[in-house]
Amino acid sequence: MKTDPEPSGEGKPAPITSFGVLAARLIWTALGPLALVATLWGVASARKGWLTPLDAVFAVIVGVMILARWIEQRSGTATTMTGQPATGAQCKRYTVGLLMVAVVAWIAAKVLGNYLLR
């Protein structure tokens, strides 16, 4: 019986060989969430009503994070936060979860800034 000296690679993600895919991964895992928190801080601190340019920036950041996740998924090297290969269903779950959390966090920041911090 002959055995392979190297594992077949099944269940392991392919290495990232593109700078674009690496940038996409960094955006949806680290840079995007940091930018969202900083923007939410500004939204809560601004106290200028419900729709401001900073709110548009927040929406753009959410969109860029979703686009970055999609780019990584399409590359064939997508992984979860734990390093396991990611499926299309996990990408969809990330998108829906991010949208729900972003909307709730934005509303909370607006209520906090417009009504509670006055």
KAMO-V125627 format. One record per backbone hydrogen bond with DSSP energy under -1.0 kcal/mol. CO is the residue of the C=O (numbers start at 1). NH is the residue of the N-H. Records with the same first field share a line. If there is no record, write none. Layout:
# KAMO-V125627
CO = NH / NH
This chain:
# KAMO-V125627
9 = 12
18 = 22
19 = 23
20 = 24
21 = 25
22 = 26
23 = 27
24 = 28
25 = 29
26 = 30 / 31
27 = 32
30 = 34
31 = 35
32 = 36
33 = 37
34 = 38
35 = 39
36 = 40
37 = 41
38 = 42
39 = 43
40 = 44
41 = 45
42 = 46
52 = 56
53 = 57
54 = 58
55 = 59
56 = 60
57 = 61
58 = 62
59 = 63
60 = 64
61 = 65
62 = 66
63 = 67
64 = 68
65 = 69
66 = 70
67 = 71
68 = 72
69 = 73
70 = 74
71 = 75
78 = 86
80 = 83
84 = 80
87 = 91
88 = 92
89 = 93
90 = 94
91 = 95
92 = 96
93 = 97
94 = 98
95 = 99
96 = 100
97 = 101
98 = 102
99 = 103
100 = 104
101 = 105
102 = 106
103 = 107
104 = 108
105 = 109
106 = 110
107 = 111
108 = 112
109 = 113
110 = 114
111 = 115 / 116
112 = 117
